[in-house]
Amino acid sequence: MRSILSLFSRSPITPLQAHMEKVAECVKYMKPLFKALEDKDYKLIEEITKTISKLEHEADLLKNDIRYHLPKSVFLPVDRGNLLDILAIQDHIADSAEDAAIVLTLRNLEMLPEFKDDFNEFLDMNLRAFEGAHQVIGEFHELLESSFGGVEAQKVNSLIDEVSHLEHEVDLIQRKLLKKLFSLEDKISYAVFYAWMQIFESIGDLSNASEGLSRRVRTTLELK
């Protein structure tokens, strides 16, 4: 892992982007994780979860270094509090990915056929929302160079609007999933019911946090 101080020498945004890349490494394992669940490959689930936990820990260490070294100078190009808020939301995304993975290791769940297709759509839309937020963070340097205005700001605002739209669509799919899960209440054990509730919540947090992250960036833009 590169020195945080060397990252800060380039820009206070660079460490934030480095942290987001580590978060993205956690999130990218969501698809193979739930593919392993469909295949009932519980050994692979354990392996993927260990990898996600390792990456989440690395993201935590990076987050702590950023907090410790983030300059308190009034000459920062963006508000220090906003940077820390963005960092905290990114951290929550990595936590949510790890939470979803850990639930799958607590018992040998099966992908229930009653909501398999809806769940896959739910997962895909959450990942699309995250990717939008990932792109927003990736545009920070260009925003700085354009003084948070012009075509670059318009581009980022469009990305933010798309993330917000996806988060709304995710909410609709999540309600459908919950209805189907509750319709199975008499057919599955409480432990299985509760595990899926936790999974829905953790996966749904990917888009919720991505939307919150994007809104925080928009707030930063509006303050400039």
C-alpha positions in Angstrom: 0.0 0.0 0.0 1.4 3.4 -1.0 2.3 5.9 1.6 -0.6 8.1 2.6 1.7 11.1 2.8 2.9 10.6 -0.8 -0.8 10.4 -1.9 -1.6 13.7 0.0 1.4 15.3 -1.8 -0.6 15.0 -5.0 -4.0 16.1 -3.7 -6.3 15.6 -0.7 -8.7 13.9 -3.1 -6.1 11.2 -4.1 -6.2 9.3 -0.8 -10.1 9.4 -0.9 -10.0 7.9 -4.4 -7.5 5.2 -3.2 -9.8 4.3 -0.5 -12.7 4.1 -2.9 -10.7 1.7 -5.1 -10.3 -0.6 -2.1 -14.0 -0.4 -1.4 -14.7 -1.3 -5.0 -12.5 -4.4 -4.6 -14.8 -5.5 -1.8 -18.0 -4.9 -3.8 -16.8 -6.7 -6.9 -17.0 -10.0 -5.1 -20.8 -9.7 -4.6 -21.6 -11.3 -7.9 -19.3 -14.3 -7.5 -20.4 -14.6 -3.9 -24.1 -15.0 -4.8 -23.3 -17.2 -7.8 -21.6 -19.5 -5.4 -24.7 -19.5 -3.3 -26.8 -20.5 -6.3 -24.3 -23.3 -7.0 -24.4 -24.3 -3.3 -20.6 -24.0 -3.3 -20.3 -23.3 0.4 -16.5 -23.8 0.4 -16.2 -21.0 -2.2 -18.5 -18.8 -0.2 -16.1 -19.2 2.8 -13.1 -18.3 0.6 -14.8 -15.3 -1.0 -15.9 -14.0 2.4 -12.3 -14.3 3.8 -11.1 -12.2 0.8 -13.8 -9.6 1.3 -13.0 -9.4 5.1 -9.3 -8.9 4.3 -10.1 -6.2 1.8 -12.5 -4.5 4.2 -9.8 -4.5 6.9 -7.3 -3.0 4.4 -9.9 -0.3 3.6 -10.3 0.4 7.4 -6.5 0.8 7.8 -6.5 3.2 4.9 -9.4 5.1 6.2 -7.7 5.6 9.6 -4.5 6.8 8.0 -6.5 9.3 5.9 -8.3 10.6 9.0 -5.0 11.0 10.8 -3.1 12.7 8.0 -5.8 14.8 6.4 -4.5 18.4 6.6 -6.5 20.8 8.8 -5.4 23.7 6.6 -8.0 26.3 5.6 -6.5 26.1 2.1 -7.9 22.7 1.2 -9.7 22.9 -2.1 -12.8 21.3 -0.5 -14.2 21.4 3.0 -12.4 19.0 5.3 -15.7 17.9 6.9 -17.1 17.0 3.6 -14.1 14.9 2.8 -14.5 13.0 6.1 -18.2 12.5 5.4 -17.4 11.0 2.0 -14.8 8.8 3.6 -17.3 7.6 6.2 -19.9 6.7 3.6 -17.3 4.8 1.5 -16.4 2.9 4.6 -20.0 2.0 5.2 -20.2 0.5 1.7 -17.3 -1.8 2.3 -18.9 -2.8 5.7 -22.2 -3.6 4.0 -20.5 -5.9 1.4 -18.7 -7.7 4.3 -21.9 -8.0 6.3 -23.8 -9.6 3.4 -20.9 -12.1 2.9 -20.7 -13.0 6.6 -24.4 -13.9 6.8 -23.8 -16.5 4.1 -21.2 -18.2 6.2 -23.4 -18.5 9.3 -25.5 -21.3 7.8 -25.9 -23.1 4.5 -28.6 -21.1 2.9 -30.0 -21.8 -0.5 -31.2 -19.3 -3.2 -34.9 -19.6 -3.0 -36.5 -20.1 -6.4 -39.5 -18.0 -5.5 -37.4 -14.8 -5.6 -34.2 -15.8 -7.4 -34.8 -13.7 -10.5 -35.9 -10.6 -8.5 -32.9 -11.0 -6.2 -30.5 -11.1 -9.1 -32.1 -7.9 -10.5 -31.9 -6.4 -7.1 -28.2 -7.2 -6.8 -27.4 -6.0 -10.3 -29.1 -2.6 -9.7 -27.3 -2.1 -6.4 -24.0 -2.8 -8.1 -24.9 -0.3 -10.9 -25.7 2.3 -8.3 -22.4 1.7 -6.6 -20.5 1.9 -9.9 -22.1 5.3 -10.6 -20.9 6.6 -7.2 -17.5 5.0 -7.9 -17.3 7.1 -11.2 -18.4 10.2 -9.3 -15.4 9.9 -6.9 -13.2 9.1 -9.9 -14.1 12.5 -11.4 -12.9 14.5 -8.4 -9.6 15.6 -9.9 -11.3 16.8 -13.1 -13.7 18.7 -10.9 -10.8 20.4 -9.1 -9.2 21.3 -12.4 -12.4 22.8 -13.7 -13.0 24.7 -10.4 -16.2 22.7 -9.8 -17.9 24.1 -12.9 -18.5 23.8 -16.6 -19.0 20.6 -18.6 -17.2 18.5 -15.9 -19.6 19.5 -13.2 -22.6 18.9 -15.5 -21.2 15.4 -16.2 -20.9 14.6 -12.5 -24.4 16.0 -11.8 -25.8 13.7 -14.5 -24.0 10.7 -12.8 -25.4 11.7 -9.4 -29.0 11.9 -10.9 -28.6 8.4 -12.4 -27.4 7.0 -9.0 -30.4 8.6 -7.3 -32.7 7.1 -9.9 -31.2 3.6 -9.5 -31.5 3.9 -5.7 -35.3 4.6 -6.1 -35.6 1.6 -8.5 -33.8 -0.6 -5.9 -36.3 0.4 -3.3 -39.1 -0.8 -5.4 -37.5 -4.1 -6.1 -36.6 -4.5 -2.4 -40.3 -4.1 -1.5 -41.2 -6.8 -4.0 -38.6 -9.1 -2.5 -39.8 -8.5 1.0 -43.4 -9.3 0.0 -42.2 -12.6 -1.5 -40.1 -13.4 1.5 -43.1 -12.7 3.8 -45.3 -15.0 1.7 -42.8 -17.8 2.5 -43.0 -17.2 6.2 -44.9 -20.4 6.9 -42.6 -22.5 4.7 -39.2 -21.6 5.9 -37.6 -21.5 9.3 -37.3 -18.2 11.2 -33.5 -18.5 11.0 -33.6 -18.6 7.2 -36.2 -15.8 7.1 -34.1 -13.6 9.3 -30.9 -14.3 7.3 -32.5 -13.2 4.1 -33.8 -10.1 5.8 -30.2 -9.3 6.8 -29.0 -10.0 3.2 -31.6 -7.7 1.7 -30.7 -4.9 4.1 -26.9 -5.2 3.5 -27.2 -5.4 -0.2 -29.7 -2.6 -0.3 -27.2 -0.5 1.7 -24.9 -0.5 -1.3 -27.3 1.7 -3.3 -28.5 3.7 -0.3 -24.9 4.6 0.7 -24.0 5.2 -3.0 -26.9 7.7 -3.3 -25.8 9.3 0.0 -22.3 9.5 -1.2 -23.3 11.1 -4.5 -25.5 13.7 -2.7 -22.6 14.6 -0.5 -20.5 15.2 -3.6 -23.3 17.4 -4.9 -23.3 19.4 -1.7 -19.6 19.9 -2.1 -20.2 21.2 -5.6 -22.9 23.6 -4.5 -20.7 25.0 -1.8 -18.0 26.0 -4.2 
